[in-house]
Amino acid sequence: MNNVWNKPFICIALAAVLCVCACAAPASPEELRDDSGNAITITPPAERIISLAPANTEIVYALGLENKLVGVTEFCNYPPAAKDKPRVGGFSTVDIEKAVALQPDLVLAAEKHNKSVTPQLQKMGFRVVSLYPSSLQGVIQDITLVGRLCGADTEAATLTADLQKRIDAVTAITGGLDSDKRPRTLVVIWNDPLIVAGASTLIGDIIREAGGNNVALQVSGFSSMNLESIVSADPQVIIVPTSMDQQGDPLWEFITTDPRMSGTSAVRNSRLYRIDGDMIYRHSPRCITALEQIASFLHPDLFSKPAQ
Amino acid sequence: MDTALKTELDLHRARVQRGKLLLMLAALVLVGVGLWSITTGSTAIPVHDILAILQARIFAPEKADAYSAIYNTIICDIRLPRIIMAGLTGAALAVAGAAYQGMFRNPLADPYLTGISQGAALGAVAGFLLPAAVPAALVPVLAFLGAVLSVAAVYSIARTGRTLPVTTLILGGVAVGAFLASITSYLIIVSDEKVHGIVFWLLGTFSLADWWRVAIMIPYILAGAVVLLLMARPLNVMQLDEEQAEQLGINVERTKLIILAAATLTTAAAVCFCGAIGFVGIIIPHAVRMTCGPDYRLLLPISLLGGAAFLILADTAARTIMAPTEIPVGIITAIIGTPFFLYLLNQKKKAVF
């Protein structure tokens, strides 16, 4: 008789509540988590930011928040203006005293700090958010997150929409490629010992989205790989990240001149490419440029060379 | 009287016979381990293909191209130099360790005691930190220099007048080693992003063994090993007491200097390419001593062969257990070496007490 569902008002109210829950749930402060799985609080918007990783610095600049950035690392070199910000130490060697003295209300950390700097700062009551996405979508989410933490949601929305459009432009072409059209690809990051980018790395995700088949999927993260396994996997494309401040490059020399690499398809067909390491290692907006470049390396017939 | 002499002679002949047998056995084990190792790897290659490639390479190089280029590369340019390098390193560390233990008359002595590994590590880490424009080949050179210089420093600290007391040599080695290790740690901490390779080097690895490295190692290790093998007799006499050895006509101080120099050269040549691989220099000589007896004429060559076989085994494990990833071989030598050593120690305790 008194069926609840017959009362339009209750139905509408319930629907509204559900709708609000559905939309607002991820936005409610208690629900948000960073890449280390720690819950984070959004309010109040950050005014004094310390970045403990070059990629985090790049994100802050890309969102136009550089005036709020009070501390960076010695390795933060992009954009060049970041070099003039106060330094709080190296990557893993953070000068805690200096960081505390800068009185940040938001510290953007990375995976490296999980066991040391992050808990230390958290114990002292600082808000630490760890960013280390392992996929392009994770990068987009982290940019959104930083925007939200700093009251720059609109800027973040504009930036991520633009980045997503560029990702879609690549995956629209590479998404449908059959596995035999995806060249066997290897990203080598060190030669002594040989260390490659394996599964669950941002680089691995970039290779996949760019239409390649990472031959190092058997190893996880950045891991050493047997020379024997590399030779027998016979990569068709080898990509070597380079550091801008490096003149001679022992890794590039090894790949191009070592007689044992000369039998691989990549070397025989001269499909060896260099890419700016800062672009491919860092989960910054620039990794989308890396995606476009690598897509053009892997499929020169499908992509014209992307604008720098 | 006659019968007693005859028994003595028979016993001596039996000992010589047994020594020859043990030497041949050790050589056979080494060859067997080497052959097994070349058929083992992350890539499965049929044994008959491997044998055919090796045979073609040795007897008819023009025929080798008939086989897959990848197999050729893996067998002849990746596995073979790696096995030889592991063998040379194992031989160098074990024979130098045996000689050191004899010279110091201390079962815990090995060449690392005089600061070789710490000196080599400091040199290598400094090499890693140099600007990349400096050729990578400089790393082993610096490691070698570091090793030799640290031993020279320890030697000049320990020398008292014209003698070289082993106690001051050990103490000097510990002090210099600790000092160098602290500088190395400092350099690693401040180097931050460049530490990839350093960790692997410090734990020891043969991952990039190739023919030119083998070619550079061979003369040092061969020369050093031959000199050490020639020291077997003086070492036997020195086991009594340094004073008695002098009276028996052994120039103890000169012997010590020769052993120090030869062991330093061999060890430095080994560690400068592949890092400080631990335990080989202590475990192998002891295992040999426990199974074959304390005569240095037997102990030194069998340690050499056994060390080579052991490190080839350990490196085969390092490159296959977690393939395609590599484990630093120093971790393997410690993990499989220590329990084996403890087992032998236990057997020995039972025999003595």
Contacts between the chains, C-beta under 8 A, distances in Angstrom:
chain1	res1	chain2	res2	distance
A	75	B	192	7.7
A	75	B	193	6.8
A	90	B	190	7.5
A	90	B	192	4.3
A	90	B	193	7.9
A	91	B	192	5.2
A	91	B	193	6.1
A	92	B	192	6.0
A	93	B	189	6.4
A	93	B	190	7.3
A	93	B	192	6.3
A	189	B	196	7.7
A	190	B	196	4.6
A	190	B	197	6.2
A	191	B	136	7.9
A	191	B	208	7.4
A	192	B	136	6.8
A	192	B	139	8.0
A	192	B	197	5.0
A	192	B	200	7.7
A	192	B	201	7.9
A	192	B	207	7.6
A	192	B	208	5.5
A	193	B	197	6.7
A	193	B	200	4.8
A	193	B	205	5.7
A	193	B	207	4.1
A	193	B	208	6.6
A	193	B	326	6.2
A	194	B	207	6.6
A	194	B	208	7.4
A	195	B	196	5.9
A	216	B	324	7.7
A	218	B	324	5.5
A	219	B	324	6.1
A	219	B	325	5.2
A	223	B	325	5.2
A	224	B	200	7.1
A	224	B	207	6.9
A	224	B	325	5.5
A	224	B	326	4.6
A	225	B	324	4.9
A	225	B	325	6.4
A	225	B	326	7.5
A	226	B	41	8.0
A	226	B	42	5.1
A	226	B	207	7.4
A	226	B	319	5.9
A	226	B	323	5.9
A	226	B	324	4.8
A	226	B	325	7.4
A	226	B	326	5.8
A	227	B	78	5.4
A	227	B	207	6.8
A	227	B	208	7.0
A	228	B	41	5.4
A	228	B	42	5.4
A	228	B	43	5.5
A	228	B	74	5.2
A	228	B	78	5.1
A	228	B	79	7.0
A	228	B	319	7.3
A	229	B	42	4.7
A	229	B	43	6.8
A	229	B	323	6.3
A	229	B	324	3.4
A	230	B	324	7.8
A	231	B	43	7.9
A	231	B	70	5.9
A	231	B	73	5.6
A	231	B	74	5.8
A	231	B	78	6.8
A	232	B	42	7.6
A	232	B	43	4.1
A	232	B	70	5.8
A	232	B	74	6.4
A	234	B	70	6.6
A	243	B	132	7.7
A	246	B	131	8.0
A	246	B	132	4.4
A	246	B	133	7.9
A	247	B	131	7.3
A	247	B	132	6.5
A	247	B	133	4.3
A	248	B	131	8.0
A	248	B	132	5.1
A	248	B	133	4.1
A	248	B	134	7.2
A	248	B	135	7.2
A	249	B	132	6.3
A	250	B	132	6.5
A	250	B	135	7.6
A	250	B	136	4.0
A	253	B	136	7.8
A	258	B	210	7.7
A	259	B	73	8.0
A	259	B	77	6.5
A	260	B	73	5.4
A	260	B	77	4.8
A	260	B	78	6.0
A	260	B	210	7.2
A	263	B	69	4.6
A	263	B	70	5.9
A	263	B	72	7.8
A	263	B	73	5.0
